[in-house]
Amino acid sequence: MSARIVLLVTSPRLPAGLLTAAAWDVVRSAPVLTGAES
């Protein structure tokens, strides 16, 4: 099985409802890894 990386970039300036319920289900179906600039 091949690995897949999904990068989801959002901003607080974007309107609520940016993603559909189905899209959020896809986002929630995988582990979440975060990073921060130092």
C-alpha positions, 0 to 999 in steps of 0.5 A: 500500500502506498502512503498518501499525504494530504495537506490542508491549509486554512485561515481564520479569515475564510468563511465558516462552512468552507468544507462540506460534512463529507470533506470533514469526514475524510479529514477526520479519517486519518491521523493529524500531524501539525507543525509550527514555524520557529 
